[in-house]
Amino acid sequence: MIDNVLVVGAGVSGLAFAREILKEGATDVRIVEKSRGVGGRCASRRVDGQPIDHGVPLLHGESGRFRAELQHLQTRATVIADWPWRVRGDGVPCQPQAYRVQAMRIAVVEGVNQLPKQLAEGLAIQRECRVEALSYEGDKLLVHTSTGAQTCRTLVLTAPADQTRALIEPLARFEPIRSVVGLLSGVYTVPSWTVLAGFDRRDGEDWHLQLPGPESIVHTIIHDSSKRPGPWTTLVIQARASYSRQRLESDPAACTEDLIDAAGRLLGAWVRSPRWVQAHRWRFARVQRGHELAHPIVVTLPGGARIAFCGEAFHPLGGVEGAFLSGIALARRLVSLSV
């Protein structure tokens, strides 16, 4: 029997893990999440009631398990199959496999955060609870959070590799943890400055996605309002990784101006006169393709407590599908170890 499990992070991997391990009979499974919402980069916000996806713009998958999850989502949300099909430019998308013939690809009219909300149903989630440090006393892991300390026998870490590495480094006196620190040092994450811009409703913008080439500081422009009705024509402008890395600590207003200007050069002068703009800095937008690890990791400490790791970095597919599958795989791994 697996009990007393604490999951750090209510992103897709943490939610998929918690749901799967509960199905396998685990008890006392809790999730702590630093944000008010769930889903991590499956992020949607609203402006005047209109959803805007400011993390991943679509959901896609090839595995049977993830496709089944997306098919279930279609019973509770409105989806657009095969979006985007009007793609301009010769740039390379973050997830090229999304456009393979065998891939299922959807946009969600109500917002991509409907997927993590689906996964979160029935789970015990403590929100606005930031994990600040870990310690190990006797046979108990002590998790120090912004709302107080919690103990557990199994700790599941799902944060981006850089944050996870910093969190476990104080426990590197244990050789298995030291090995994981080394592995995570080789996982390269990519930042992204992202700008959301709203314009008076425009007719004639019949494209869905623009992928400029490397000469632009813009990596992707998403015509987000092509997915849904609403009062605004909305663009989501994602910066190229090299720009984002160089300007990561810059003033958001300056980065917004840069990206709006660059998008205007690509789309026309109208882009330089938005009615409103919002900026979001993704410090860890995604794992660089090819830097993913092969599978989740489980480490057993002296005394029997375990620290386990899953997330996008722990599955070769990467992206949302990789995060989901890594959570499932970790749950099955822990069940096999408890037999």
N, C-alpha and C positions, 0 to 999 in steps of 0.2 A: 504494500500500500504506500502510495506517495502522499505525503501531507506536508503542511506548513511550507508552502511555496510562495515566494514573493517575486513578482515580475516587475522589472523596471522598464517602463515605457509602454504606452498604449498605442503604438503604431501597429501596422498590419501584422508584423511578425509576432509581437507580444500578444496581440488579441487572438491570432490563429493558434499559438501555442496554448494559451490558457483554455480556450474552448476545447481543443483536442485532448489536453491532459485531464480535463474534467470528464470528458466522455469516457476516458479510460479508468475512471473511478477515483481520481485524486480528490483530496479534501483540503479545505482551507487554502484555496488559491486566490491570492490577492494581487492586484496591479496598482502600482503607483505611477502617476503621470504628472509631469511638471506643468503641462498646459491645462487650459479649461476644457479643451475638446480632445477628441481621439483622432488617430489616423496619421499623425506625422505629416509626411509630404503629400498624402491624400487629403489635401487641404482646400476648403472652399470657404469663402466669405461672402457676405451680401452687401450690396450697395443699392439702396432704395428697393429692397426686396428681390433684387436680381442676383442670383448666385454667380460667383466668379471663381474658377479653379486657378489658384495661384501657385500650386505645386505641380504635380503631374496633371497633364491636360486630358488624359484618356486612360483607359484600362485595357490591358491586352493579355492574352495567355494562350499557351499551347497545351499545357498539361491537363489531363482529365480532371484532376481535383480542382484546379483553379478555374477552369472553364465551367465546371458545375457551380462554383460559387458565383461566377458572373451570371450564369443562367438563372440562378435563384434571385439575384439582384433584379433581374428583369421582371419578376413578379411583384416587386414592391417599389420600383422606380421606373421612370421613363428613360429609355435608352435609345441611342442612335447607332445602328449597326454600321460598322466599317468606317466610322468617322476617324480621321479626316480623309476624304477622297479628292479634295482639291488642294493639292500641295504644290507650292511654287519654290523655286530656287534649287541650287545644286549642293547645298550643305548636307551634312550627315546628321540624322536625328540621334537623340541620346540613346534610344533603344531601337536600333535598326530591325531587330527581330519582330517588332510589332507589325511590320509591313509585309511579312512573309505570307504567302497564300494560305498556309495552314493555320495562321494565327486568328484567334477570335479577338476583335477590336471593337470597343464601344466607347461612346461618350455618354455621360449621365446628365440629363437635363437638370435634375435637382442638385447636381454637384457630385464630384467624385468622392466626397466624404460620406456619401451614402453607403459605400462599401465598408469602411471601418465601423460605421454605426450599426450595420447589420451584424458584423462580427462581434461587436461589444454587447449585444443584447444578453442580459442575464448574468454578466460578469461583475465581480466586485472590483470597482475601480475607484481609487482615491485620487481625485484630480487636484491640480495646483499643489502638488507635493513633490518638491525637488530633492533628489538624492545628492547629498553633499560629500559623503565619505563612507568607506567600509572598514570594518575591523572584525577580527576573529577571536573569540574568547571561548576557551574550552572546546565544545563541539557545536557552538552556535555562531552563526554569522550575524553581525550587528550592522544594520543599515541605518546610517545617520541621515535624516531628512530634515527639510525645512519645517516640518510639523512635529518632529520628535523621532526618537530611535525606534526601530522595529527589528525583531529577530526572526530568523527563518533557518530551516535546515537545507532548503534548496533555493538558491538565488539565480534568477534568470535575467541576464543583461541583454538588452536589445538596442541600446543607443548606438549612434554612429561610432565607427571604429576608434576615432581619435578620442572621443569622450569616454568610451569604455576603457581604453588603454590607460588614460589618466586616472580613472577610478580604481583600477585594480593594481596599479603600480605599487602602492604601499603594502600590498600583500605579496610582492615578488620575492620575499624570502622563501616562499614555498616554490619549489622547482617547477611544478606544473603551471603555476601562474606566471612564472618568469618566461616559460616557453610561449604562453599565449601572448604576453606582452611583445615578444619578438615577432610572432606571426602578425599581430595587428600593426606593427610598425611597417609592414610591407603592404598594407591595404591603403591605397591612395584614394582620398575623397576629393570631390570637386565642389567648390562653392559656386553660388550664383546670385548676383544681384537681379532682382525681378521687379519690374514696374507694371502696375495696373493703371490703365488710362481709360477714361470714359469720355465719349463724344456724343453730341446730339445724334439721334438715330440717322444712319446713312443708308441709302439704297445703292445698289450696284457693287457692293463689296462681296463678291461671290466666291471668295477663297476661304480656306479654313486654316491653313498653316503656311508660314513662310520660313524657309531655311536658307538664310544668306550664306555666302561662302566665307572663308577665313579672312577676307579683307575687311569685314565689318566687325565691330565690337559686339554686335547682336548675334546670338546663336540661333534663337527661335522667336518668331512672332506668332502668337496664337490669336486668331479671331474668335475670342471666347463667346461672343454673342451669337456666332453662327450656330451654336449648340442649343440656344434657348431664346424665347421671347423676353422682352424687357424694355425698359425706357431708354437704355443706353446701347450704343455700339461700344463694345469693350474690347480692348487689346491687352494681352499679357505679353510683355517684352522681357525675354530672358537673355541676360548678358552671356557672352562667351567666358569660359573658365579663366582664361589668361587675364582678361579685364577684371573679373570679379576678384581674383586672387590679389592682383596688384592694388585694387581699390577697396579691399574688404573692410577696412576701418575708416573709409572716407565718409564725408557727410552725405546722408541719403539724398538731400536736395541736389547736390552736385551730380551724383550718379544718375538721378532721375533725369536731370537736364541732358546729360550725355546720351542716355538711351533713347529719350524722346527725339533728340536731334538725329541720332543715327537711324531710328525708325522712319523719321520724316524723309531722309534721303532715299530710303528704300520704297516708301509707299506714297509719298507726296506731301506737300506743304500742310495739308489739313491735319496731319498727325501732330504738328507743332503747336496746335491750339486746343488741347483737351479741356473739357469742362472740369474735370477733377483727375487727380493722380494719387496713387498710393505706392509706396516702395516697401519691398520686403527683402531682407538679407538672409539667404539660405547659406549658413556657414558650411553645412554638409549636405549639399543638394543631392548627391548621388555618389556611388562608388565608380571610379574610373573603370571602364570596360577592360576586362582581362586581369583585374586585381582582386576579384572575388576568390574566397576560399572555397574548398570543395564541399564542405558540410559543416553543420553545427558542432560545437565542442562542449564536452562535459569534463570538468576537473573535480576530482575528489580530494578533499583536504584531510589532514590528520584529524581523527575524531569522527570522520564520516560525512561531514557537511559537504555540499556540492555547489559549485558555481558553474552555470551553463551559459552558453552564448549562442544567440541566433540573430537573424536580421539579414538585410540585403547582402552584407559582406560575407555571409556564410552559406551562400548558394551560388553555383556557377551561372545561373540565369540572371542574377541581379534584379534590380527594379522591384516593382510591387509584387510580381509573381514570385520572384526569388525570395523576397521577404516572407511571403505567405508560406511557401513550401518549406523554408527553413524552420519556421515555427512548428509546422506539422512534423517534420523530421526530428526535431529536438524532442517533442513530446513522445514520439515512438521510441527514441533512443533511451530516454529516462525510464520508460515503462520496461524496456528490455533489461535495463540494469537493476530494476527492482525485483525482478522475478527470482 
